[in-house]
Amino acid sequence: MSENSLPLQNKVAIVTGASRGIGAAIAENLARRGAKVAITFTSNSSIDATEQLVKKIKGFGTSADAIKIQADLRDVSSAKHIVDATVQAFGSTIHILVNNAGYAGPLKPIGTITMEDYNSMFDVNVRGVFFMTEAIVPHLPKKEKENGGRIINFGSVAGRLGFLQQPVYCASKAAIEGFTRCWAAELGPHSHTVNQINPGAVDTDMLKGVLSDEIIQFAKKTTPFENRIGLPSDIAEIVAFLAEDRSRWITGQVISASGGLAMY
């Protein structure tokens, strides 16, 4: 895209869990549209990948920019840390929040799931989304000055389909739909939209770490569109649309981004 055709020029975005996979694809896609992106990551093992992504974005030669922020969303203070670092780097207005970070954990049958398993998933997938959104609201654009903000949550088709040995993960992703609809109603009068994307199987390290190759092959065969699993870029394009002003009449919606694996 040229400098004169950047729909997100001068917009500031936070993308959680963006060191690799879907999050990295989202951060890069938003930046290619001109956004300044705060990329969050958790573990030290992700530092190099995140630094490379920031370097890549800074090299686009447009209004795009990026910073990296290390923060663990299981820590309730991390949301304020992320927002404060973003404001310090890019100014007091934050236009886009992508609540992408998530944790799936290993498959476990009922009766073997521990309190630690439960907390690990709900702390990141539910509590992290809640407090990130709460922290960003005071920094969303003011209605009288510019177009409203965009909050894009990530659920999963698992939240509706139900997968064997993933009850806590499925429940945590289903909970996000309640947030999405309530926040859409509450923030809509201020011109902010809140939507949700439910990916199906996507070719990421997390998918391979949770599902066996046999299950992944089954997912490919049962996905109507091209009998394949998704690519991070497939999801990033949907996020980009929801982040731009052209999506302003869409709010409170849950989009199945699954190649037809789940049809709502």
C-alpha positions as CSV (number, residue, x, y, z in Angstrom):
1,M,0.0,0.0,0.0
2,S,1.2,3.5,-0.7
3,E,1.5,6.3,1.9
4,N,-1.7,7.9,0.5
5,S,-3.8,4.7,0.7
6,L,-3.2,3.7,4.3
7,P,-6.6,3.2,6.0
8,L,-5.1,3.0,9.5
9,Q,-2.6,5.8,9.1
10,N,-2.0,7.5,12.5
11,K,-4.0,4.8,14.3
12,V,-2.6,3.1,17.4
13,A,-3.3,-0.5,18.0
14,I,-2.5,-3.0,20.8
15,V,-2.3,-6.7,19.8
16,T,-1.8,-9.1,22.6
17,G,0.0,-12.4,22.2
18,A,1.6,-11.2,18.9
19,S,5.1,-12.6,18.9
20,R,4.1,-15.4,16.5
21,G,1.2,-17.1,14.7
22,I,-2.1,-15.3,14.4
23,G,-1.0,-12.4,16.6
24,A,2.1,-11.7,14.5
25,A,0.1,-11.8,11.3
26,I,-2.4,-9.4,12.7
27,A,0.3,-6.9,13.9
28,E,2.0,-7.0,10.6
29,N,-1.3,-6.6,8.6
30,L,-2.4,-3.6,10.7
31,A,1.1,-2.0,10.4
32,R,1.0,-2.4,6.6
33,R,-2.2,-0.3,6.7
34,G,-0.3,2.4,8.5
35,A,-1.0,1.6,12.2
36,K,1.4,2.0,15.0
37,V,1.3,-1.3,16.9
38,A,2.1,-2.3,20.4
39,I,3.0,-6.0,20.3
40,T,2.8,-7.9,23.6
41,F,4.4,-11.2,24.4
42,T,4.9,-13.2,27.6
43,S,8.0,-15.5,27.7
44,N,11.7,-14.8,27.3
45,S,11.7,-17.3,24.5
46,S,9.6,-15.0,22.4
47,I,11.9,-12.0,22.7
48,D,13.9,-12.6,19.5
49,A,10.8,-13.3,17.4
50,T,9.1,-10.1,18.7
51,E,12.2,-8.0,18.0
52,Q,12.4,-9.3,14.5
53,L,8.7,-8.4,13.9
54,V,9.2,-4.9,15.3
55,K,12.3,-4.4,13.1
56,K,10.3,-5.6,10.0
57,I,7.4,-3.2,10.7
58,K,9.8,-0.3,11.3
59,G,11.2,-1.0,7.8
60,F,7.9,-0.5,6.0
61,G,8.8,3.1,5.3
62,T,5.3,4.4,6.0
63,S,3.6,5.9,9.1
64,A,3.8,2.4,10.6
65,D,5.7,1.8,13.8
66,A,5.9,-0.8,16.5
67,I,7.1,-1.5,20.0
68,K,7.3,-4.7,22.0
69,I,5.9,-5.1,25.5
70,Q,6.6,-8.1,27.7
71,A,3.7,-8.8,30.0
72,D,2.0,-11.8,31.4
73,L,-1.8,-11.4,31.3
74,R,-2.2,-13.8,34.2
75,D,-0.9,-10.9,36.3
76,V,-3.7,-8.4,36.8
77,S,-1.3,-5.5,36.7
78,S,-0.2,-6.3,33.2
79,A,-3.1,-4.5,31.5
80,K,-2.1,-1.2,33.0
81,H,1.5,-1.8,32.1
82,I,0.7,-2.5,28.5
83,V,-1.5,0.6,28.1
84,D,1.0,2.8,29.9
85,A,3.8,1.7,27.6
86,T,1.6,2.2,24.6
87,V,0.6,5.7,25.6
88,Q,4.2,6.6,26.4
89,A,5.3,5.5,22.9
90,F,2.4,6.6,20.7
91,G,0.3,9.2,22.6
92,S,-2.8,9.1,24.8
93,T,-5.3,7.8,22.2
94,I,-5.5,4.1,21.4
95,H,-7.8,3.3,18.5
96,I,-7.7,-0.5,18.3
97,L,-7.4,-3.3,20.8
98,V,-7.0,-6.9,19.6
99,N,-7.5,-9.3,22.5
100,N,-5.7,-12.2,20.7
101,A,-3.6,-13.8,23.5
102,G,-4.9,-17.1,24.6
103,Y,-3.8,-20.4,26.2
104,A,-5.2,-23.8,25.3
105,G,-3.2,-26.3,27.4
106,P,-2.9,-30.0,26.9
107,L,-6.0,-32.2,26.3
108,K,-7.2,-33.6,29.5
109,P,-10.3,-35.8,30.3
110,I,-12.7,-34.8,33.1
111,G,-11.5,-35.9,36.4
112,T,-7.8,-35.1,35.6
113,I,-8.1,-31.3,35.3
114,T,-6.4,-29.5,38.2
115,M,-7.2,-26.1,39.7
116,E,-3.9,-24.9,38.1
117,D,-5.2,-26.0,34.7
118,Y,-8.4,-24.1,35.3
119,N,-6.8,-20.9,36.5
120,S,-4.2,-20.9,33.8
121,M,-6.8,-20.8,31.0
122,F,-9.3,-18.5,32.7
123,D,-6.7,-16.1,33.9
124,V,-5.4,-15.5,30.3
125,N,-8.5,-16.2,28.2
126,V,-11.1,-14.5,30.3
127,R,-9.7,-12.3,33.0
128,G,-6.9,-11.0,30.8
129,V,-9.4,-9.9,28.1
130,F,-11.6,-8.2,30.7
131,F,-8.9,-6.1,32.3
132,M,-7.2,-5.3,29.0
133,T,-10.5,-3.9,27.7
134,E,-11.2,-2.1,31.0
135,A,-7.8,-0.5,30.8
136,I,-8.1,0.8,27.3
137,V,-11.5,2.3,27.4
138,P,-10.4,5.7,28.8
139,H,-7.9,6.0,25.9
140,L,-10.4,5.2,23.1
141,P,-11.0,8.1,20.6
142,K,-13.4,10.8,21.7
143,K,-16.6,10.8,19.6
144,E,-16.4,14.5,18.8
145,K,-12.8,14.4,17.5
146,E,-12.6,11.3,15.3
147,N,-14.1,8.0,14.4
148,G,-14.6,5.6,17.3
149,G,-12.5,2.8,18.6
150,R,-12.4,-0.8,17.6
151,I,-12.2,-3.7,20.1
152,I,-11.7,-7.1,18.5
153,N,-11.9,-10.2,20.8
154,F,-10.8,-13.7,20.0
155,G,-12.9,-16.7,20.9
156,S,-12.8,-20.0,19.1
157,V,-15.2,-22.3,17.3
158,A,-14.5,-24.5,20.3
159,G,-16.7,-22.2,22.4
160,R,-19.7,-23.4,20.5
161,L,-18.8,-26.8,19.0
162,G,-17.4,-28.4,22.2
163,F,-14.2,-30.5,21.8
164,L,-13.3,-33.6,23.7
165,Q,-11.0,-33.2,26.7
166,Q,-11.0,-29.4,26.4
167,P,-13.9,-28.3,28.7
168,V,-12.1,-25.5,30.4
169,Y,-10.7,-24.0,27.1
170,C,-14.1,-24.3,25.5
171,A,-15.8,-22.6,28.4
172,S,-13.3,-19.8,28.5
173,K,-13.8,-19.0,24.9
174,A,-17.6,-19.1,25.2
175,A,-17.3,-16.6,28.0
176,I,-15.9,-14.0,25.6
177,E,-19.1,-13.9,23.7
178,G,-20.8,-12.4,26.7
179,F,-18.2,-9.7,27.0
180,T,-18.4,-8.9,23.3
181,R,-22.2,-8.4,23.3
182,C,-22.3,-6.4,26.5
183,W,-19.4,-4.1,25.6
184,A,-20.9,-3.5,22.1
185,A,-24.1,-2.3,23.8
186,E,-22.3,-0.2,26.4
187,L,-19.7,1.4,24.1
188,G,-21.8,1.7,21.0
189,P,-23.3,5.2,21.9
190,H,-19.7,6.5,21.9
191,S,-19.1,5.2,18.4
192,H,-16.9,2.3,19.4
193,T,-17.5,-1.2,18.0
194,V,-16.8,-4.5,19.7
195,N,-16.7,-7.7,17.7
196,Q,-15.4,-11.2,18.0
197,I,-13.6,-13.7,15.8
198,N,-13.9,-17.4,16.3
199,P,-11.1,-19.1,14.4
200,G,-11.2,-22.8,13.5
201,A,-8.1,-24.8,13.1
202,V,-5.2,-22.5,12.1
203,D,-1.7,-23.5,11.2
204,T,0.2,-22.3,14.3
205,D,2.6,-23.6,16.9
206,M,-0.2,-23.7,19.5
207,L,-2.4,-25.9,17.3
208,K,0.4,-28.4,16.8
209,G,1.2,-28.3,20.5
210,V,-2.3,-29.3,21.5
211,L,-3.7,-31.5,18.7
212,S,-2.2,-34.7,17.2
213,D,-1.4,-34.8,13.5
214,E,-4.3,-37.3,13.1
215,I,-6.8,-34.7,14.5
216,I,-5.3,-31.9,12.4
217,Q,-5.7,-34.1,9.2
218,F,-9.3,-34.8,10.2
219,A,-9.9,-31.0,10.6
220,K,-8.5,-30.5,7.1
221,K,-10.9,-33.1,5.6
222,T,-14.0,-31.7,7.4
223,T,-13.3,-28.0,6.6
224,P,-15.5,-27.2,3.6
225,F,-13.3,-24.5,2.0
226,E,-10.5,-26.2,0.1
227,N,-10.3,-28.9,2.8
228,R,-7.4,-27.2,4.6
229,I,-6.8,-25.6,7.9
230,G,-6.5,-21.8,8.1
231,L,-3.5,-19.6,7.8
232,P,-2.7,-16.8,10.2
233,S,-3.1,-14.4,7.2
234,D,-6.7,-15.6,6.7
235,I,-7.5,-14.4,10.2
236,A,-5.5,-11.2,10.0
237,E,-7.5,-10.0,7.0
238,I,-10.7,-10.2,8.9
239,V,-9.2,-8.3,11.8
240,A,-8.0,-5.6,9.4
241,F,-11.5,-5.1,8.1
242,L,-13.0,-4.9,11.6
243,A,-10.3,-2.4,12.6
244,E,-11.1,0.0,9.7
245,D,-13.8,2.6,9.5
246,R,-15.6,0.7,6.7
247,S,-16.8,-1.9,9.3
248,R,-18.5,0.8,11.5
249,W,-22.0,-0.7,11.1
250,I,-20.9,-4.1,12.5
251,T,-20.8,-4.5,16.2
252,G,-21.7,-7.2,18.8
253,Q,-21.0,-9.9,16.2
254,V,-19.2,-13.2,16.4
255,I,-17.6,-14.2,13.2
256,S,-16.7,-17.8,12.5
257,A,-13.4,-17.6,10.7
258,S,-13.1,-21.3,10.1
259,G,-13.5,-22.0,6.4
260,G,-17.0,-23.2,7.1
261,L,-16.0,-25.7,9.8
262,A,-18.5,-23.9,12.0
263,M,-21.4,-22.1,10.3
264,Y,-23.3,-19.6,12.4
